């Protein structure tokens, strides 16, 4: 069957506190441990809106009761369509404590996509963030015959459409009912009987890079096993402060929110994705999760600033990186650092790295990267700066984390070791298989798809290709379905090549093509602001995007980037031709998922003419 992880890594996850039998127990658990301490914080300008443990419980309790008054019964589905904000978390836990099932929906989806998800899961209630989301539902409401109520989080603004309730109104109804009930104690959450670990907690629709999204059914047990293992591996405590800005609709961010709450950490929600830089300085987090693109952009921004600095500053930066890189390599390999290198590193920190860390608040001890591969160069750069990024791996069907790099022993270029309780194997064809208490119950209303993903022995077929080393560290090489087979019989993994291309500051996105062709080619999306600065530095004229992507001097700049990557590849993997695209890949355009994963098939179809031109007069078939 392939290579299995060492048995020592396969021990059962321990339950940290038996008081938390299901996710529905979290609100009371938090309130009893931290009644007056801030557990949730919302960034607003340069200030905060704080919510204590007791206030958090009361808000969840009132809303949960109010949802019941709207007819929410055990097992009913509630769609939540909203950006990252405290109300998302409160609504989610209110649904769970009422015995309902939360269905997260990305607010960036179109009306048609929202209709598809709400119709498939037969959502009874939809809780949305604002008027824009109400309008999406209104456009398809006639098709959603099972949708009884729409609730909006925003409380101010013009009058809401008829039949739309505010979250505050629903909570007020619940509060009135609880006050009138003699059986409700001050701290008790009104909870459906039978909310156990085996009950379905959520249905999460996969982002669908290759096909129609499927609803992944996760139980309370699935998610809590992941939460408990994450607390154990990452060492999250009640002294931590976490900054959250990724959409909770994504399984990764939602699981870490549960992890923070479970461990007693304070969650600070950024005001918006655009204010993250400001909010980091104000919040001074110790923990943060992000997707690789966030780190890649920060890496490119730092290097772009260095490129435009004086020659002396550039020399100092290169010297500092060399010193810190050597120190990091010695620390990671267990070798002594030495007095001279220690002294040099302190000087490098004063001259260069301290300022970079202060821009993140100065207290970050753990940065977690997930959702997509993190280039090794990026991980090593930030480790040298003193900001260690812990890369993990998983998928929605695994609740979602399967592996994570130990904070004290990360291996850059890998996605770490299996979480406690998780088994991993690599099949003969290289596919990664996983088994454990965090593996989904199945796909909602998709028995055939469930059988295809889960074999009779409980192994989840991930669709990813990878390998395990002797210490159990996993390396992902590609998606099984993305492998390119050239017309001369060579198999090429596109993702490592694409990641190498995107490390160049000029390249924002890259898609490698060549399936059933004689050679490999690439579609490149320039980072246009960086390109404009480069042209200005060279004294060359600007132009429209359509003009820039075909200009000979611009193509020459990108040829240099492609040549540098080609120098690291086998001959059959090298990029023989490339095309520059005049527009970025967007969610609205359908080229990327809400988690910014490129939809390869959509891109290839949309830019079919550009691809065909790359292969003109080459005799390829």
C-alpha positions in Angstrom: 0.0 0.0 0.0 3.0 2.3 0.3 4.9 4.0 3.1 3.2 4.4 6.5 4.2 6.9 9.2 6.0 5.7 12.2 3.6 4.1 14.7 4.7 6.5 17.5 3.0 9.3 15.5 -0.3 7.5 15.3 -1.4 7.8 19.0 -5.0 8.7 19.6 -5.7 12.4 20.3 -6.2 13.1 23.9 -9.3 15.2 24.9 -7.8 18.3 26.6 -11.0 18.9 28.6 -13.9 16.5 28.9 -16.2 19.5 29.5 -16.1 20.1 25.7 -18.1 17.2 24.3 -19.1 19.1 21.2 -18.5 22.5 19.6 -21.8 23.6 21.2 -20.0 23.4 24.6 -17.4 26.0 23.7 -19.4 29.2 24.7 -20.1 28.1 28.2 -16.6 26.6 28.6 -15.1 30.0 27.6 -17.4 32.0 29.8 -16.6 29.9 32.9 -12.9 30.1 32.3 -12.7 33.8 31.2 -15.9 35.6 32.3 -14.3 39.1 32.4 -11.3 38.7 30.1 -11.5 39.8 26.4 -11.9 36.8 24.2 -12.9 38.5 21.0 -11.8 41.9 19.7 -12.8 43.8 16.6 -10.4 46.4 15.2 -12.1 49.7 14.4 -9.8 52.5 13.2 -7.0 52.7 15.7 -9.2 51.3 18.5 -11.0 48.1 19.4 -14.4 46.8 20.3 -13.9 44.1 23.0 -16.1 41.2 24.0 -15.6 39.4 27.3 -16.1 35.7 27.8 -19.4 36.3 29.5 -20.7 38.8 26.9 -19.7 36.3 24.2 -21.7 33.6 25.8 -24.8 35.9 26.3 -24.7 37.0 22.6 -24.5 33.4 21.4 -27.2 32.3 23.9 -29.6 35.1 22.8 -29.1 34.5 19.1 -29.4 30.8 19.5 -32.7 31.2 21.3 -33.8 33.7 18.6 -33.0 31.3 15.8 -35.1 28.6 17.6 -38.0 31.1 17.7 -37.6 31.3 13.9 -38.2 27.6 13.6 -34.6 26.3 13.5 -34.8 22.6 14.5 -32.1 20.0 15.1 -30.2 19.2 11.9 -31.6 22.3 10.0 -29.0 24.0 7.8 -28.2 27.7 8.2 -26.1 29.4 5.5 -23.7 32.1 6.7 -22.6 34.5 4.0 -20.2 37.1 5.5 -16.7 38.4 5.6 -14.4 37.9 8.6 -16.0 39.6 11.6 -17.0 38.7 15.2 -20.7 38.2 14.1 -19.6 35.3 11.9 -18.2 33.5 14.9 -21.2 34.3 17.1 -23.7 33.2 14.5 -21.8 30.0 13.8 -21.8 29.0 17.5 -25.4 30.1 18.0 -26.4 27.7 15.2 -24.4 24.9 16.7 -25.7 25.4 20.2 -29.3 25.2 18.8 -28.4 21.8 17.2 -28.3 23.2 13.7 -25.7 22.7 10.9 -23.7 25.7 9.7 -23.1 26.0 5.9 -20.4 28.7 5.3 -20.6 30.5 2.0 -18.0 32.8 0.6 -19.3 36.4 0.2 -17.4 36.7 -3.1 -19.5 34.0 -4.8 -22.1 35.0 -7.5 -25.8 34.8 -7.1 -25.9 31.6 -9.1 -23.2 30.0 -7.0 -25.0 31.0 -3.8 -28.2 29.6 -5.2 -26.5 26.3 -6.0 -25.2 25.8 -2.5 -28.3 27.0 -0.6 -30.4 24.8 -2.9 -28.3 21.7 -2.6 -28.1 21.8 1.3 -31.8 23.0 1.6 -30.9 25.9 3.8 -33.7 27.0 6.1 -32.2 30.3 7.2 -29.5 32.5 5.6 -27.5 34.9 7.7 -25.7 37.5 5.6 -23.4 40.4 6.3 -24.8 43.3 4.3 -27.1 44.6 1.6 -25.0 43.3 -1.2 -25.5 39.8 0.0 -29.2 40.3 0.5 -29.4 41.4 -3.2 -27.7 38.2 -4.3 -30.2 36.1 -2.5 -33.1 38.3 -3.7 -32.0 37.6 -7.3 -32.5 33.9 -6.9 -35.0 33.8 -4.0 -37.8 32.3 -6.2 -35.6 29.2 -6.8 -34.9 28.7 -3.0 -38.3 27.3 -2.0 -36.9 25.9 1.3 -35.4 29.2 2.5 -37.7 30.6 5.1 -35.8 33.6 6.6 -33.0 36.0 5.7 -31.1 37.7 8.5 -28.6 40.5 8.1 -25.7 41.3 10.4 -25.5 45.0 9.7 -27.9 46.9 11.8 -27.8 50.4 10.4 -28.4 52.0 7.0 -31.7 52.4 5.0 -34.7 50.2 5.6 -34.1 46.6 4.9 -36.3 44.8 2.3 -39.6 43.3 3.6 -39.1 40.0 5.3 -35.4 40.6 6.2 -34.6 40.6 9.9 -31.5 42.0 11.5 -29.2 39.9 13.7 -30.0 42.3 16.6 -33.7 41.7 16.2 -33.4 38.0 16.2 -31.1 38.1 19.3 -33.6 40.4 21.0 -36.4 37.9 20.4 -34.3 35.2 21.9 -33.3 37.4 24.9 -37.0 38.1 25.6 -37.9 34.4 25.5 -35.0 33.5 27.9 -36.0 36.2 30.4 -39.5 34.8 30.4 -38.4 31.2 30.9 -38.0 30.1 34.5 -35.8 27.1 33.5 -32.9 29.1 32.0 -30.0 29.8 34.3 -27.8 32.9 33.9 -24.9 31.0 32.3 -26.8 28.3 30.5 -26.9 28.1 26.7 -30.3 27.0 25.4 -29.1 23.8 23.6 -30.8 21.1 21.5 -30.8 17.7 23.2 -28.4 15.4 21.5 -25.6 17.7 20.3 -22.9 15.1 20.6 -19.6 14.6 18.9 -21.1 12.4 16.2 -23.7 14.9 15.1 -23.0 16.8 11.8 -21.7 20.3 12.7 -21.2 21.8 9.3 -21.4 21.2 5.6 -18.6 23.0 3.7 -18.7 23.2 0.0 -15.3 22.7 -1.6 -14.1 25.6 -3.7 -14.1 23.5 -6.8 -10.9 24.1 -8.9 -11.8 21.3 -11.2 -15.6 20.8 -11.0 -18.9 21.4 -9.3 -18.4 22.0 -5.5 -19.4 19.2 -3.2 -20.7 19.6 0.4 -18.3 18.1 2.9 -20.1 16.8 6.0 -18.0 17.3 9.1 -19.1 16.2 12.6 -18.4 17.8 15.9 -15.9 15.0 16.6 -14.1 15.5 13.2 -13.5 19.2 13.9 -12.7 18.9 17.7 -10.1 16.2 17.0 -8.4 18.6 14.7 -8.7 21.4 17.2 -7.3 19.4 20.1 -4.4 18.2 18.0 -3.6 21.8 16.9 -3.6 23.1 20.5 -1.2 20.3 21.4 1.2 20.8 18.5 1.2 24.6 18.3 1.1 25.1 22.0 -1.7 27.7 22.0 -2.4 29.2 25.4 -4.6 31.8 27.1 -1.6 34.2 26.8 -1.8 34.3 23.0 -3.4 37.0 20.9 -4.3 35.9 17.3 -5.1 38.3 14.4 -7.7 36.9 12.1 -8.4 38.2 8.6 -8.9 35.2 6.4 -12.6 34.3 5.6 -14.0 31.9 8.2 -15.9 30.3 5.3 -12.6 28.5 4.6 -12.2 25.4 6.8 -8.6 26.2 7.8 -9.4 29.6 9.3 -12.6 28.4 11.0 -10.7 25.5 12.6 -8.0 27.9 14.0 -10.7 30.2 15.3 -12.1 27.2 17.3 -8.6 26.4 18.4 -8.0 29.9 19.7 -11.3 29.8 21.6 -10.7 26.3 23.0 -7.2 27.3 24.3 -8.4 30.6 25.8 -6.5 32.8 23.4 -7.8 36.3 22.4 -9.0 36.6 18.8 -8.6 40.0 17.2 -10.6 40.4 13.9 -9.0 42.8 11.5 -11.3 45.6 10.3 -10.7 44.5 6.7 -8.1 42.8 4.6 -6.9 46.2 3.6 -6.2 47.2 7.2 -4.1 44.2 8.2 -0.8 46.0 8.2 -2.2 48.7 10.5 -4.1 46.2 12.7 -1.0 44.0 13.2 0.9 47.0 14.7 -2.1 47.9 17.0 -3.0 44.3 18.0 0.6 43.1 18.4 -0.4 39.4 17.8 1.5 36.4 18.9 -0.3 34.1 16.4 -1.5 34.6 12.8 -2.6 32.4 9.9 -2.3 33.4 6.3 -2.2 31.9 2.8 1.1 31.8 0.9 0.2 34.7 -1.4 0.2 37.0 1.7 3.8 36.0 2.5 4.8 36.1 -1.2 3.5 39.7 -1.5 5.3 40.8 1.6 8.5 39.2 0.4 8.2 40.9 -3.0 7.5 44.3 -1.3 10.5 44.0 1.0 12.8 43.1 -1.9 11.3 45.8 -4.1 12.1 48.4 -1.5 15.6 47.1 -1.1 16.1 47.3 -4.9 15.2 51.0 -4.8 17.4 51.7 -1.8 20.9 53.2 -1.9 23.8 50.9 -2.7 25.0 51.0 0.9 21.6 49.9 2.2 21.4 47.1 -0.4 24.9 45.9 0.8 23.8 46.0 4.4 20.7 44.0 3.6 22.6 41.3 1.7 25.1 41.0 4.4 22.4 40.7 7.1 20.6 38.1 5.1 23.8 36.1 4.7 24.6 36.2 8.4 21.0 35.3 9.5 20.7 32.6 6.9 23.9 30.9 8.2 22.7 31.2 11.8 19.3 29.7 10.9 20.9 26.8 9.1 23.0 26.0 12.1 20.1 26.2 14.5 17.9 24.0 12.3 20.6 21.4 11.9 21.5 21.4 15.6 25.0 22.7 15.1 26.5 25.3 17.5 26.1 28.9 16.3 29.4 30.3 17.7 30.2 33.6 19.4 31.2 35.5 16.3 28.1 34.5 14.3 25.9 35.3 17.3 27.4 38.8 17.5 27.1 39.4 13.8 23.4 38.3 13.9 22.7 40.7 16.7 24.1 43.5 14.6 22.1 42.3 11.6 19.0 42.3 13.7 19.6 45.9 14.9 20.3 47.2 11.4 17.7 45.3 9.4 15.4 42.7 10.9 14.1 44.5 14.0 12.2 47.0 11.8 10.6 44.3 9.7 9.4 42.4 12.8 8.1 45.7 14.4 5.9 46.2 11.3 4.1 43.0 12.4 3.6 44.1 16.0 6.9 42.7 17.3 5.5 39.7 19.2 4.7 37.1 16.5 5.9 33.6 17.7 3.9 31.5 15.2 2.9 32.2 11.6 0.9 29.4 10.1 0.6 29.0 6.3 -2.0 26.8 4.7 -4.3 26.4 1.7 -1.6 26.2 -0.9 2.2 25.4 -1.1 4.6 27.8 0.5 7.8 28.3 -1.6 10.8 27.1 0.4 12.7 30.4 -0.4 9.9 32.4 1.3 10.0 30.2 4.4 13.8 30.5 4.7 13.7 34.2 4.2 11.2 34.9 7.0 13.0 32.5 9.3 16.2 34.5 8.8 14.2 37.6 9.7 13.0 36.0 12.9 9.5 35.3 11.7 9.2 31.5 11.4 6.4 30.3 9.2 4.9 26.9 10.1 3.6 25.3 7.0 0.8 22.7 7.2 -1.3 20.6 4.8 -4.8 19.4 4.6 -8.1 19.6 2.8 -11.7 20.3 3.8 -12.4 16.6 3.9 -9.9 16.3 6.7 -11.4 19.0 9.0 -9.0 20.3 7.5 -5.4 19.7 8.8 -3.5 16.5 8.2 0.1 17.7 8.8 2.0 20.6 10.3 5.6 21.4 10.8 6.6 21.3 14.5 7.4 24.9 15.6 10.7 23.7 17.2 11.7 21.5 14.3 10.4 22.7 11.0 11.7 21.4 7.7 11.3 24.0 5.1 10.1 22.7 1.8 7.9 20.1 3.6 4.4 20.4 5.1 5.5 18.8 8.3 4.4 15.6 10.1 1.0 14.1 10.7 -1.1 15.5 13.5 -1.6 13.3 16.5 -4.3 10.7 15.6 -3.7 11.0 11.8 -2.3 8.2 9.7 -0.6 8.9 6.3 0.4 6.6 3.5 1.7 7.1 0.0 0.1 4.8 -2.6 2.1 3.1 -5.4 1.1 5.9 -7.8 2.3 8.6 -5.4 -1.1 9.7 -4.1 -1.3 10.7 -0.5 -3.8 8.7 1.6 -5.0 9.7 5.0 -7.1 8.1 7.8 -8.1 9.3 11.3 -10.9 10.7 13.5 -10.9 14.0 11.6 -11.8 12.5 8.2 -15.2 13.6 6.9 -18.4 11.6 7.2 -18.9 12.0 3.4 -20.3 14.3 0.8 -23.8 15.6 1.3 -26.2 13.8 -1.0 -23.3 12.4 -3.1 -22.9 8.7 -2.2 -20.9 7.9 -5.4 -18.5 10.8 -4.8 -18.1 9.6 -1.2 -17.2 6.1 -2.2 -14.7 7.4 -4.7 -13.0 9.5 -2.0 -13.2 7.1 0.9 -12.2 3.5 0.5 -13.8 0.7 2.6 -10.8 0.8 5.1 -11.4 4.5 5.8 -8.5 5.9 3.8 -9.2 9.3 2.2 -7.8 9.6 -1.3 -6.5 13.2 -1.3 -5.7 13.6 -5.0 -2.3 15.1 -4.0 1.0 13.6 -5.0 3.8 13.5 -2.4 6.5 11.6 -0.5 7.4 10.9 3.1 11.0 11.0 4.4 12.4 8.8 7.1 11.3 11.2 9.9 7.7 11.3 8.7 7.9 14.8 7.1 5.6 15.1 4.0 6.5 16.9 0.8 3.7 17.7 -1.7 4.8 17.6 -5.3 1.6 18.2 -7.2 -2.1 17.5 -7.7 -2.6 14.1 -9.2 -5.1 15.6 -11.8 -2.8 18.5 -12.7 0.2 16.4 -13.9 1.1 17.3 -17.5 1.8 14.5 -19.9 3.7 15.8 -22.9 3.2 14.3 -26.4 6.6 12.7 -26.1 5.6 10.8 -22.9 7.3 13.0 -20.3 5.3 13.7 -17.0 5.7 17.2 -15.7 4.5 18.6 -12.3 3.4 22.2 -13.0 3.1 23.6 -9.5 6.9 23.6 -8.5 7.6 25.4 -11.8 4.8 27.9 -11.2 5.9 28.5 -7.6 9.5 29.2 -8.8 8.3 31.7 -11.4 6.1 33.5 -8.9 9.1 34.1 -6.6 10.3 36.7 -9.1 9.0 40.2 -8.2 7.7 40.9 -11.7 5.4 37.8 -11.8 2.1 37.8 -10.0 0.7 34.6 -11.4 1.9 31.7 -13.5 0.1 28.8 -15.2 2.2 26.1 -16.9 0.6 24.4 -19.9 1.7 21.7 -22.3 -0.6 18.6 -21.8 -0.3 16.5 -24.9 2.0 19.1 -26.5 5.6 18.7 -27.6 6.9 21.2 -25.0 6.1 23.2 -21.9 4.9 26.8 -22.1 3.6 29.3 -19.6 1.0 32.0 -19.1 2.4 34.8 -16.9 0.5 37.7 -15.2 2.8 40.6 -14.5 2.8 42.4 -11.2 2.0 45.6 -13.0 2.9 48.1 -10.2 6.3 46.4 -9.8 6.7 46.4 -13.6 5.9 50.1 -13.9 8.5 50.9 -11.2 11.1 48.8 -13.0 10.5 50.6 -16.3 10.7 54.0 -14.6 14.0 53.0 -13.0 15.3 52.0 -16.5 14.1 55.2 -18.0 11.6 53.5 -20.3 8.1 54.7 -21.2 5.0 53.4 -19.5 2.0 52.1 -21.5 -1.4 50.5 -21.3 -1.4 46.9 -20.1 -2.4 45.6 -23.5 0.6 47.4 -25.0 3.0 46.4 -22.2 2.4 42.6 -22.5 3.6 42.6 -26.2 6.4 45.1 -26.0 9.8 43.7 -26.8 11.7 45.3 -24.0 9.1 44.1 -21.5 9.1 40.6 -22.8 12.9 40.6 -22.5 12.6 41.4 -18.8 10.3 38.4 -18.3 12.6 36.2 -20.5 15.3 36.8 -17.9 13.0 35.5 -15.1 12.0 32.5 -17.2 15.6 31.7 -18.1 16.6 31.8 -14.4 13.9 29.2 -13.6 14.8 27.1 -16.6 18.3 26.8 -15.4 17.1 24.8 -12.4 14.9 22.4 -14.5 15.4 19.2 -16.5 15.4 19.9 -20.2 11.9 18.4 -20.8 10.5 20.6 -18.0 11.9 23.9 -19.3 9.6 26.6 -20.6 10.1 27.1 -24.3 7.6 29.9 -24.8 5.5 32.2 -22.7 2.8 34.8 -23.0 2.1 37.8 -20.8 -1.6 38.3 -19.9 -3.0 41.9 -19.6 -5.2 41.2 -16.6 -5.0 39.6 -13.1 -6.8 36.4 -12.3 -9.9 37.3 -10.1 -12.6 35.6 -8.1 -15.2 37.6 -10.0 -13.7 36.5 -13.3 -13.8 32.9 -12.2 -10.1 32.2 -12.7 -9.4 31.7 -8.9 -11.3 30.3 -6.0 -12.2 32.3 -2.9 -9.0 31.0 -1.4 -7.0 32.3 -4.4 -6.3 28.9 -5.9 -6.0 29.1 -9.7 -8.7 27.3 -11.6 -6.4 25.8 -14.2 -9.1 24.6 -16.6 -10.9 27.9 -16.5 -7.7 29.8 -17.2 -6.8 27.5 -20.1 -10.2 27.9 -21.7 -10.3 31.7 -21.2 -6.9 32.1 -22.7 -7.2 29.4 -25.3 -6.2 31.7 -28.2 -3.0 32.8 -26.4 -2.1 29.2 -25.7 -2.7 28.2 -29.3 -0.5 31.0 -30.5 2.4 29.7 -28.3 2.2 26.5 -30.3 1.8 27.9 -33.8 4.3 26.6 -36.3 5.8 24.2 -33.9 4.3 21.0 -35.3 2.8 20.2 -31.9 -0.3 18.1 -31.8 
